[in-house]
Amino acid sequence: MYGQTVAVKNVSFEVNKGEILGFLGPNGAGKTTMMRVITGYFPPTDGDAIVAGHSVLTEPLEVKRRIGYVPENPSMYKEMKVVDYLKFIGSIKGVPRAHVGESVDRVIRRCALQSVTGKHIGQLSKGFQQRVALGQALVNDPPVLILDEPTSGLDPKQIHEIRELIKSMAGTRTIILSTHILPEVSMTCSKVVIINEGEIVAVDSTDNIGSRFAQHNQIEMIVQGQPEKIIEKLSELEGIMRIDNMSNRYTLDVEKDRDLRAQVAKKIIESGFDLLEMRTKAMSLEDVFLRLVMEEEGV
C-alpha cells in the first residue's frame, strides 16, 4: 500500500524453473510494485512471496542471495570502470574473493561487454549501460532474475540485442520481466501475467492465451468484386457475426467453434467473385490485452 492506496491486491501466480514470465500491464497497473515485493525491496502489507523456496517476509536475505535485479532506472557508479564495478558488485554480493575474477569474466562474456571493460560506465551508450546492469544482476549467478522494463529507452537495435540476451538464458534460470510493451512479452516470454489496476486478470502461456480468451474466430481474405454485393452474399451464411471491409480486404468474425472457410470460399466463387487470398487469424496478445484492460475499465 501507498498510504491508503492499494497498489496490488489478491495477486497469486507461479513461475517454474527455467521459465521466462512477462508481467504485462498499462502504466500504473502495479507491475513495479510486484517486482519490489518479490525482491524484498517492499515488504507486503498482507500475504507473502516465496522465491526459490524462501519467504520474502521471514527469509529476506536468503531471497536476495538468489535474485538478480535490474530496476527500470538502474543506479550505478558511473565514474567506475565496467570491470571494477562488476568486481565490486561481486564482492558485496558474497562471491568468494578467489572466484570474483572468474565470475566477472563470465558475465562480461555473457553480456558481450568485452569491448568496454576498461571504460567508465558514464561514458557508455544506454544499451551498454543496460548490459552492465544485467551483468551486475548475474555476477553471483542467481537462479532468479527480475527485470523491470528492461528495454526502456533503448533504440531498436539495442532492444533486439537485449531481448536476444534474455532469451538466451531461458531454461538456465527463472526470469520475470515487467513491461507495458506488448512485443516485449510475445517475442521474449513463454508465459504471461496480465495485470490491471493492481489485480491479475489473466495468466497463461503466450501460445495459449489468444485461443483461451478469443470470443470468435476470424477469417481474413482478399476478394475482387463490388463490396456491397460481396457483403450481401456473405451475410447469408449462418455463423458470421461481423464483416469488415477495407478496399478488397475483408475480415470476418465467425462464431468461436465453427470453421466456415469452405462455405465462405464456395459462396464467393459461386457468386462470381474472385477469391485471391484467404487465411485464419488467431487472437493476438494485443487483442487479449486490450479486451481485458478495457473490460476492467468498463469500456
N, C-alpha and C positions, 0 to 999 in steps of 0.2 A: 504494500500500500504506500501511496504518496499522500501523507496527510489523511484525508477522508476519501481519497480516490483509490479505488481498487484497480490495480494495473492488470492483474491476471486472476482468473478465478476458475475453479473446477477443471484445472488443466491436468491431464493424465495421458502419458504416451510411453512407448518403449522403443529403444533403438538397439538392434542386435549388433554383436561384434562384427566389425568389418563393413557395416552399412554406412552410406552417406545419406543423411537425412536433411531435408530442406525445410526450414521454418519460413513459411510464406505468408505475408500479410501486408496490408497497407501501412503507411507510416502511422505510428501511434497505436498500432494494434496490440503491442505488448511483447514483441519479439526480443528487444534488447533486455527488457526486464527478465524474461525467461533465461536468457543467456547468463545474466548476472546471478540469478538464483542457482543455476546449475554449477557455475564456477565458484560459488560461495562468496561472491562479492556482496550480494544482498541476501540476508537470511530471510526465508519465507515467514510471513506472519501466521501462516497455517499450512499444514501438510509438510511434506519432505521431498527431497530428491535423492535418489540413490544412483551413484556414479561408480561403475566398476565394483559394485558390491559394498560401497561405503556411503554413509549418510552425510549430507552437507550440514546437518544440524549437530550430530554427535561426533562426527569424524572429519571436520573440515580440512585439517591438514593432510589426511590421507587422500581426500578427494583432490586437493590441489596438487599433490605429488603425481597424480595420474591424469592430469589435464594440461593440455597446451591451449592457451587462449590468445586470440587476436581480436581486440576490440575494433569497433568501427573506425576510430581515430587513434591508432597506436601511439603511445608516448614512448619515445626512445631518446637516448642521449645522442643528439645529433652531432656533437663535437667529437664523438668517439669514432675510431675506425671500425669498420664492419667486423673484422676478425677479433679485435679487442672486446667489442661489445658482446659478441657471441660467447667468448670465453668468460666474460664477467657474468652473463646470464647463466651459463652452465654452472659456474661455481656457486651462485646464490640459489640455484635450483637443486643443489645437492649432488651434482655429478661428481664422483670421486676425482680428486685432483689428478691422479695418474691417468684418468680417462677423458679429461676435459678436451685436450687437443684432438683426440680421436673422434669425440662426439661433434666438435665444431667442424672438423674436416668432413664428417658425414653429412651434416646439414648444408654445408657450403656446396657440396656436390649435388645434393638432393634439390636444393633451391636454385641451382645454377648461379652461384654468386662468385665464381672463381675470378671473374674479371674485375670485381670491385672490392676484394677483401682488404686492400690497403687504403681505400678511400674513406673519407669521413661520411657518416650517414647523411648529414645535412647536404652533401654535395650530390646525392643520388637523385635520380628521377623518382617520381611517385611509384612507378612499377617496381623498381629495385628496392625502394623502401618497404613496399609491401612484402617482397620476398624476404627481406631481413626480418620483418615482423613474423613471418611464417617460420623462419629459421629459429628465432628465439623461442617460439612455441614448441618446436620439435627437438630442441637441443638435449633435453633429458629423456627423449624417446618415449613420450607418454602414449598410453593406449587410446586416449580420447582427445580429440581436437575440436575446439569450439571456435567458430569463425563468425564474427558479426559483420555483415555487409562486406565480404572480403574483396569485392571488386569496385567498391565505391570510389569514384573519382578517377578511375583508370581509363586510358584510351582503348579502342577496340583491340589493338594488338596485345596490350598488356592484359586485358580481360581474358583473351583467348589463352595466353600463357599461364595465368593464374588458375583458370579453370582446368587446364590440362594437368597442372601440378597437383591440384586437389584430386582429380580423378585417378591419377597415378597411385594415390595412397589408398584407394578402395581395397578392402579385403585385409589390409595390414593393420588398420586402426579404425575406430569408430569416429565418424566426423559428423558434427552438427553445424550447419551454417544457416544463418538467418538472412533474409533478403526480401525486398519488395519487387525485385526484378524477375519476371516470370521465366525468361530463358535461362536464368541462373540455375533454377531448380530443374527444369526439363532437360537441360544439357549436362548437368553435373550429378544429380541425386538419383538414388534408387527408390527413395521413399519421401513422401511429402506430408507435412502437417500444415494445414491452412488455419491461421488464427485471425480472429477479427474481434475488436473491442474486448480484448482480454480473454476470449474463450476460443477453444478449438472447435472448428466447425466441420473439419474433415481430416481423416488420416487414412492413407492408403499408399500403395506403390505408385510410382509415376506412370507405370504401364497400365494399371487397372483403374485409376481414378476417373478417367474420362468415361469409360463404359459404365462404371458404377453410378455416376451421377447424371448420365445422359437421360433426358426426358424423351428424346426421339432420335431416330437415325436421320442422316442427311445423304442426299444424292446430289452431286454436282455434275452438270453436263453443259455441253455446247451444242446448240441446235440452231440451224438456219431456217428461217421462216418468219411469218408475221407473228409477233409476240402475243397479241391478243388472242389469236386463234390457237396458238400452242398452249397458252394458259387455260383456255376454254376446254381443250381436249384433255389435258392432264387433270383438270378438276373433276372430270367424270370418273376418275379412278378412286375407289374406296381406300382409305388409309392414308391419303395425302392430307397433311394438316395445314400446310402453308407452301406457297410458291413465291419465290423472289426472282426478279429478273433484272439483269444489267447488261445492256446490249444483247448479245446472243448467249450469254451465260445465265444458267438457271440453277437455283438452289431449292431443293425440295425437302421440307421437313416431313418425315414419314413416321408413322406410329412405331414405337420402340422395337417391338418384337416381330416386325414384318419386313420382309425383303421384297421390295416391289420393282427391282431393277428390270427383270424380264418383262413385266407388264408395262412398265414405263417405256422401255425400248420398243416393244411391239406397238403400243399406242402411237408413238411418234412416227414410226415408219409407215404404219397403215394409214395414218392421216396425211401422208405425202410430204413430211418434213425430213430434212437431212440431219441425222444424228452424227455429229463429228467426234464427240468425246463423252464418256460417262465414267464416273468413279464415286465410291462412297467416301464419306468424310467422317472421321471419328471426332467426338467431342474433345477438344484440346484442353490442356491445363488452364489456359487463359479463359476458355469458356466456363470451366468449372469454377475457377476463382471468381470471375465476375458475377456468376449466378449466385454463389454462396454469399459473397460480400453484399451484393445488392439485396438479397433476401433478408440478411441480418439488419440492414439499414432500412428495410421496409420500402424499397424502391420497386 
